[in-house]
């Protein structure tokens, strides 16, 4: 019987451990950790700014809108501006990063319910709204970082900005009648503002269908993103 030499055993051990070491030390994983740190700093900064409002409900609304801006505009722009090799496929990288940021967001939204007097159902709808619109923006980011062209990435960043600010600006500039008569359907601002009113003033339902439509759009967008990257089966020649 041949006994493997220590050199062979060490090589085999290195071969077994190499994938795990590569994953733990990958640049994508380090980038996610940096994003999480920056996200925590953004949340702390917005909360400190919200304290200057002097009232519970306005402070909670300011915090909620600031987190939405961070998830749908700030994070996409930063992610799209990063240029470098990626070890993970773009949809996987963006999905993991989005999950990390959304998980931290839960530690912000639910405690806000105690400050603003929101009920469980109202807070759940607010949470779902931020998740739905940010997931839709994440799909745009996944498409954008899949390209090495600066123009494509810039277009994805502009699309994320328009998702949030495009409709309110268009309504303010081009609506002949009073802008207050127009219901925002693409931008989440009006939906979040309506759903985040004081708990004793909240009535069900109010614009919840906008949240459902945004969630459906986000799921469909991610189905397209994932489906576009699935390898196609080679056609058999007759």
MIMIKE-836282 format. One record per residue (C-alpha): residue in one letter; z, x, y; residue number from 1. Coordinates in Angstrom, 1 decimal. Example, Ala and Ser with C-alpha at 12.3 -4.5 7.8 and 13.67 -1.06 7.14 Angstrom:
BEGIN
atom code a&pz 7.8&px 12.3&py -4.5&pos 1 $
atom code s&pz 7.1&px 13.7&py -1.1&pos 2 $
***
This chain:
BEGIN
atom code x&pz 0.0&px 0.0&py 0.0&pos 1 $
atom code x&pz -1.0&px 1.3&py 3.4&pos 2 $
atom code x&pz 1.8&px 1.2&py 6.0&pos 3 $
atom code x&pz 0.5&px 0.8&py 9.5&pos 4 $
atom code x&pz 1.4&px 3.6&py 11.8&pos 5 $
atom code x&pz 3.7&px 3.0&py 14.8&pos 6 $
atom code x&pz 0.7&px 3.4&py 17.1&pos 7 $
atom code x&pz -1.1&px 0.5&py 15.3&pos 8 $
atom code x&pz 2.0&px -1.6&py 15.5&pos 9 $
atom code x&pz 2.4&px -1.0&py 19.2&pos 10 $
atom code x&pz -1.2&px -1.7&py 19.9&pos 11 $
atom code x&pz -0.9&px -5.0&py 18.0&pos 12 $
atom code x&pz 2.2&px -5.9&py 19.9&pos 13 $
atom code x&pz 0.5&px -5.1&py 23.2&pos 14 $
atom code x&pz -2.5&px -7.3&py 22.1&pos 15 $
atom code x&pz -0.1&px -10.2&py 21.4&pos 16 $
atom code x&pz 1.8&px -9.9&py 24.6&pos 17 $
atom code x&pz -1.1&px -9.2&py 26.9&pos 18 $
atom code x&pz -2.2&px -12.7&py 27.6&pos 19 $
atom code x&pz 1.3&px -13.8&py 28.5&pos 20 $
atom code x&pz 1.8&px -10.9&py 30.7&pos 21 $
atom code x&pz -1.5&px -11.5&py 32.4&pos 22 $
atom code x&pz -0.7&px -15.1&py 33.1&pos 23 $
atom code x&pz 2.8&px -14.4&py 34.5&pos 24 $
atom code x&pz 1.4&px -11.7&py 36.7&pos 25 $
atom code x&pz -1.8&px -13.4&py 37.8&pos 26 $
atom code x&pz -2.7&px -13.5&py 41.4&pos 27 $
atom code x&pz -3.1&px -17.2&py 41.3&pos 28 $
atom code x&pz 0.5&px -17.7&py 40.2&pos 29 $
atom code x&pz 1.7&px -15.5&py 43.0&pos 30 $
atom code x&pz -0.4&px -17.4&py 45.5&pos 31 $
atom code x&pz 1.2&px -20.7&py 44.3&pos 32 $
atom code x&pz 4.6&px -19.2&py 44.9&pos 33 $
atom code x&pz 3.7&px -18.2&py 48.4&pos 34 $
atom code x&pz 2.3&px -21.7&py 49.1&pos 35 $
atom code x&pz 5.5&px -23.2&py 47.9&pos 36 $
atom code x&pz 7.5&px -21.0&py 50.2&pos 37 $
atom code x&pz 5.3&px -21.8&py 53.1&pos 38 $
atom code x&pz 5.5&px -25.5&py 52.3&pos 39 $
atom code x&pz 9.3&px -25.3&py 52.3&pos 40 $
atom code x&pz 9.3&px -23.7&py 55.7&pos 41 $
atom code x&pz 6.9&px -26.3&py 57.0&pos 42 $
atom code x&pz 9.2&px -29.1&py 55.8&pos 43 $
atom code x&pz 12.3&px -27.4&py 57.3&pos 44 $
atom code x&pz 10.5&px -27.0&py 60.7&pos 45 $
atom code x&pz 9.3&px -30.6&py 60.8&pos 46 $
atom code x&pz 12.7&px -31.9&py 59.9&pos 47 $
atom code x&pz 14.3&px -29.8&py 62.7&pos 48 $
atom code x&pz 11.7&px -31.3&py 65.1&pos 49 $
atom code x&pz 12.4&px -34.8&py 63.9&pos 50 $
atom code x&pz 16.0&px -34.4&py 64.7&pos 51 $
atom code x&pz 15.1&px -34.4&py 68.4&pos 52 $
atom code x&pz 13.9&px -38.0&py 68.2&pos 53 $
atom code x&pz 17.5&px -39.2&py 68.2&pos 54 $
atom code x&pz 17.0&px -42.2&py 66.0&pos 55 $
atom code x&pz 16.9&px -42.6&py 62.2&pos 56 $
atom code x&pz 13.6&px -44.6&py 61.7&pos 57 $
atom code x&pz 11.5&px -42.6&py 64.2&pos 58 $
atom code x&pz 12.8&px -39.3&py 62.7&pos 59 $
atom code x&pz 11.9&px -40.5&py 59.2&pos 60 $
atom code x&pz 8.5&px -41.6&py 60.4&pos 61 $
atom code x&pz 7.9&px -38.3&py 62.1&pos 62 $
atom code x&pz 8.9&px -36.5&py 59.0&pos 63 $
atom code x&pz 6.7&px -38.6&py 56.8&pos 64 $
atom code x&pz 3.6&px -38.2&py 59.0&pos 65 $
atom code x&pz 4.2&px -34.5&py 59.3&pos 66 $
atom code x&pz 4.4&px -34.1&py 55.5&pos 67 $
atom code x&pz 1.1&px -36.1&py 55.2&pos 68 $
atom code x&pz -0.6&px -33.8&py 57.7&pos 69 $
atom code x&pz 0.7&px -30.8&py 55.7&pos 70 $
atom code x&pz -0.5&px -32.1&py 52.4&pos 71 $
atom code x&pz -3.9&px -33.4&py 53.5&pos 72 $
atom code x&pz -4.9&px -30.9&py 56.3&pos 73 $
atom code x&pz -2.7&px -27.9&py 56.6&pos 74 $
atom code x&pz -2.6&px -27.0&py 52.9&pos 75 $
atom code x&pz -6.3&px -27.6&py 52.3&pos 76 $
atom code x&pz -7.3&px -25.4&py 55.2&pos 77 $
atom code x&pz -5.1&px -22.5&py 54.1&pos 78 $
atom code x&pz -6.2&px -22.8&py 50.5&pos 79 $
atom code x&pz -9.9&px -22.9&py 51.5&pos 80 $
atom code x&pz -9.5&px -19.9&py 53.8&pos 81 $
atom code x&pz -8.2&px -17.7&py 51.0&pos 82 $
atom code x&pz -11.0&px -15.5&py 49.7&pos 83 $
atom code x&pz -10.6&px -13.5&py 46.5&pos 84 $
atom code x&pz -11.1&px -13.6&py 42.7&pos 85 $
atom code x&pz -9.5&px -16.4&py 40.8&pos 86 $
atom code x&pz -8.3&px -16.1&py 37.3&pos 87 $
atom code x&pz -8.0&px -19.8&py 36.8&pos 88 $
atom code x&pz -10.7&px -22.5&py 37.2&pos 89 $
atom code x&pz -10.6&px -24.1&py 40.6&pos 90 $
atom code x&pz -9.5&px -27.6&py 39.4&pos 91 $
atom code x&pz -6.6&px -26.1&py 37.4&pos 92 $
atom code x&pz -5.5&px -23.9&py 40.3&pos 93 $
atom code x&pz -5.6&px -26.7&py 42.8&pos 94 $
atom code x&pz -4.0&px -29.2&py 40.5&pos 95 $
atom code x&pz -1.1&px -26.9&py 39.7&pos 96 $
atom code x&pz -0.6&px -26.1&py 43.4&pos 97 $
atom code x&pz -0.7&px -29.7&py 44.3&pos 98 $
atom code x&pz 1.8&px -30.6&py 41.6&pos 99 $
atom code x&pz 4.2&px -27.9&py 42.9&pos 100 $
atom code x&pz 3.9&px -29.1&py 46.5&pos 101 $
atom code x&pz 4.3&px -32.8&py 45.5&pos 102 $
atom code x&pz 7.3&px -32.0&py 43.4&pos 103 $
atom code x&pz 9.0&px -30.5&py 46.5&pos 104 $
atom code x&pz 7.9&px -33.5&py 48.5&pos 105 $
atom code x&pz 10.0&px -35.8&py 46.3&pos 106 $
atom code x&pz 13.2&px -34.0&py 47.6&pos 107 $
atom code x&pz 12.2&px -35.0&py 51.1&pos 108 $
atom code x&pz 10.8&px -38.6&py 50.8&pos 109 $
atom code x&pz 13.6&px -40.1&py 48.7&pos 110 $
atom code x&pz 16.5&px -38.8&py 50.8&pos 111 $
atom code x&pz 14.7&px -40.2&py 53.9&pos 112 $
atom code x&pz 15.3&px -43.7&py 52.4&pos 113 $
atom code x&pz 18.9&px -43.2&py 53.1&pos 114 $
atom code x&pz 18.3&px -42.2&py 56.7&pos 115 $
atom code x&pz 15.8&px -44.9&py 57.5&pos 116 $
atom code x&pz 17.3&px -47.7&py 55.4&pos 117 $
atom code x&pz 14.3&px -48.1&py 53.1&pos 118 $
atom code x&pz 14.6&px -49.9&py 49.9&pos 119 $
atom code x&pz 13.5&px -48.5&py 46.5&pos 120 $
atom code x&pz 10.2&px -50.5&py 46.5&pos 121 $
atom code x&pz 9.4&px -49.5&py 50.1&pos 122 $
atom code x&pz 10.1&px -45.8&py 49.4&pos 123 $
atom code x&pz 8.0&px -45.9&py 46.2&pos 124 $
atom code x&pz 5.0&px -47.3&py 48.2&pos 125 $
atom code x&pz 5.4&px -44.6&py 50.9&pos 126 $
atom code x&pz 5.6&px -41.9&py 48.2&pos 127 $
atom code x&pz 2.5&px -43.3&py 46.4&pos 128 $
atom code x&pz 0.6&px -43.3&py 49.7&pos 129 $
atom code x&pz 1.3&px -39.7&py 50.4&pos 130 $
atom code x&pz 0.5&px -38.8&py 46.8&pos 131 $
atom code x&pz -2.8&px -40.8&py 46.8&pos 132 $
atom code x&pz -4.2&px -39.4&py 50.0&pos 133 $
atom code x&pz -3.1&px -35.8&py 49.2&pos 134 $
atom code x&pz -4.6&px -36.1&py 45.7&pos 135 $
atom code x&pz -7.9&px -37.2&py 47.3&pos 136 $
atom code x&pz -7.8&px -34.2&py 49.6&pos 137 $
atom code x&pz -7.0&px -31.9&py 46.7&pos 138 $
atom code x&pz -10.2&px -33.0&py 45.0&pos 139 $
atom code x&pz -12.1&px -31.9&py 48.0&pos 140 $
atom code x&pz -10.3&px -28.6&py 48.0&pos 141 $
atom code x&pz -11.1&px -28.1&py 44.3&pos 142 $
atom code x&pz -14.8&px -28.5&py 45.1&pos 143 $
atom code x&pz -14.6&px -26.3&py 48.1&pos 144 $
atom code x&pz -12.9&px -23.3&py 46.5&pos 145 $
atom code x&pz -15.4&px -23.4&py 43.6&pos 146 $
atom code x&pz -18.0&px -22.0&py 46.0&pos 147 $
atom code x&pz -18.1&px -18.5&py 47.4&pos 148 $
atom code x&pz -20.1&px -19.7&py 50.4&pos 149 $
atom code x&pz -18.1&px -19.8&py 53.7&pos 150 $
atom code x&pz -20.2&px -22.8&py 54.8&pos 151 $
atom code x&pz -19.3&px -24.9&py 51.8&pos 152 $
atom code x&pz -15.6&px -24.1&py 52.2&pos 153 $
atom code x&pz -15.7&px -24.9&py 55.9&pos 154 $
atom code x&pz -17.4&px -28.2&py 55.1&pos 155 $
atom code x&pz -14.6&px -29.0&py 52.7&pos 156 $
atom code x&pz -12.0&px -28.2&py 55.3&pos 157 $
atom code x&pz -13.8&px -30.4&py 57.9&pos 158 $
atom code x&pz -13.9&px -33.2&py 55.4&pos 159 $
atom code x&pz -10.2&px -33.0&py 54.8&pos 160 $
atom code x&pz -9.6&px -33.1&py 58.6&pos 161 $
atom code x&pz -11.9&px -36.1&py 58.9&pos 162 $
atom code x&pz -10.1&px -37.9&py 56.1&pos 163 $
atom code x&pz -7.0&px -37.9&py 58.2&pos 164 $
atom code x&pz -8.1&px -37.9&py 61.8&pos 165 $
atom code x&pz -11.8&px -39.0&py 61.7&pos 166 $
atom code x&pz -11.2&px -42.8&py 61.7&pos 167 $
atom code x&pz -8.5&px -42.9&py 64.4&pos 168 $
atom code x&pz -10.6&px -40.8&py 66.7&pos 169 $
atom code x&pz -13.7&px -42.8&py 66.0&pos 170 $
atom code x&pz -11.8&px -46.1&py 66.7&pos 171 $
atom code x&pz -10.4&px -44.7&py 69.9&pos 172 $
atom code x&pz -13.8&px -43.5&py 71.2&pos 173 $
atom code x&pz -16.2&px -46.2&py 70.0&pos 174 $
atom code x&pz -14.4&px -49.4&py 69.6&pos 175 $
atom code x&pz -15.3&px -51.8&py 72.4&pos 176 $
atom code x&pz -12.4&px -54.2&py 71.8&pos 177 $
atom code x&pz -8.8&px -53.1&py 71.7&pos 178 $
atom code x&pz -8.2&px -50.3&py 69.1&pos 179 $
atom code x&pz -5.1&px -52.1&py 67.9&pos 180 $
atom code x&pz -7.3&px -54.8&py 66.4&pos 181 $
atom code x&pz -8.9&px -52.4&py 64.0&pos 182 $
atom code x&pz -7.2&px -51.7&py 60.7&pos 183 $
atom code x&pz -7.5&px -48.1&py 59.5&pos 184 $
atom code x&pz -8.8&px -48.0&py 55.9&pos 185 $
atom code x&pz -9.8&px -44.3&py 55.4&pos 186 $
atom code x&pz -7.0&px -42.6&py 57.3&pos 187 $
atom code x&pz -3.5&px -43.1&py 56.0&pos 188 $
atom code x&pz -1.8&px -43.2&py 59.4&pos 189 $
atom code x&pz -1.6&px -46.9&py 60.0&pos 190 $
atom code x&pz -0.7&px -47.6&py 56.4&pos 191 $
atom code x&pz 2.2&px -45.1&py 56.5&pos 192 $
atom code x&pz 3.3&px -46.4&py 59.9&pos 193 $
atom code x&pz 3.4&px -50.0&py 58.7&pos 194 $
atom code x&pz 5.1&px -49.2&py 55.4&pos 195 $
atom code x&pz 7.7&px -47.0&py 57.1&pos 196 $
atom code x&pz 9.2&px -49.6&py 59.4&pos 197 $
atom code x&pz 12.9&px -50.2&py 59.3&pos 198 $
atom code x&pz 14.1&px -51.6&py 55.9&pos 199 $
atom code x&pz 15.3&px -54.9&py 57.3&pos 200 $
atom code x&pz 11.8&px -55.5&py 58.9&pos 201 $
atom code x&pz 9.8&px -54.5&py 55.9&pos 202 $
atom code x&pz 7.9&px -57.3&py 54.1&pos 203 $
atom code x&pz 5.9&px -57.2&py 50.9&pos 204 $
atom code x&pz 3.0&px -56.8&py 50.8&pos 205 $
atom code x&pz 1.7&px -55.0&py 53.9&pos 206 $
atom code x&pz -1.4&px -52.8&py 53.5&pos 207 $
atom code x&pz -0.3&px -51.8&py 49.9&pos 208 $
atom code x&pz -3.9&px -52.5&py 48.8&pos 209 $
atom code x&pz -4.9&px -49.5&py 51.0&pos 210 $
atom code x&pz -2.7&px -47.3&py 48.9&pos 211 $
atom code x&pz -4.2&px -48.7&py 45.7&pos 212 $
atom code x&pz -7.7&px -48.1&py 46.9&pos 213 $
atom code x&pz -6.8&px -44.5&py 47.9&pos 214 $
atom code x&pz -5.3&px -43.9&py 44.5&pos 215 $
atom code x&pz -8.4&px -45.2&py 42.8&pos 216 $
atom code x&pz -10.7&px -43.1&py 45.0&pos 217 $
atom code x&pz -8.5&px -40.0&py 44.2&pos 218 $
atom code x&pz -8.7&px -40.6&py 40.4&pos 219 $
atom code x&pz -12.4&px -41.1&py 40.5&pos 220 $
atom code x&pz -12.9&px -38.0&py 42.7&pos 221 $
atom code x&pz -10.9&px -35.9&py 40.2&pos 222 $
atom code x&pz -12.9&px -37.3&py 37.3&pos 223 $
atom code x&pz -16.1&px -36.1&py 39.0&pos 224 $
atom code x&pz -14.6&px -32.7&py 39.7&pos 225 $
atom code x&pz -13.4&px -32.2&py 36.1&pos 226 $
atom code x&pz -16.6&px -33.7&py 34.6&pos 227 $
atom code x&pz -18.8&px -31.5&py 36.7&pos 228 $
atom code x&pz -17.2&px -28.3&py 35.3&pos 229 $
atom code x&pz -17.3&px -29.4&py 31.6&pos 230 $
atom code x&pz -19.8&px -27.4&py 29.6&pos 231 $
atom code x&pz -22.8&px -29.3&py 28.5&pos 232 $
atom code x&pz -23.8&px -29.2&py 24.9&pos 233 $
atom code x&pz -27.0&px -27.2&py 24.3&pos 234 $
atom code x&pz -30.0&px -29.3&py 23.3&pos 235 $
atom code x&pz -31.2&px -28.6&py 19.7&pos 236 $
atom code x&pz -34.9&px -27.6&py 19.5&pos 237 $
atom code x&pz -36.8&px -29.6&py 17.0&pos 238 $
***
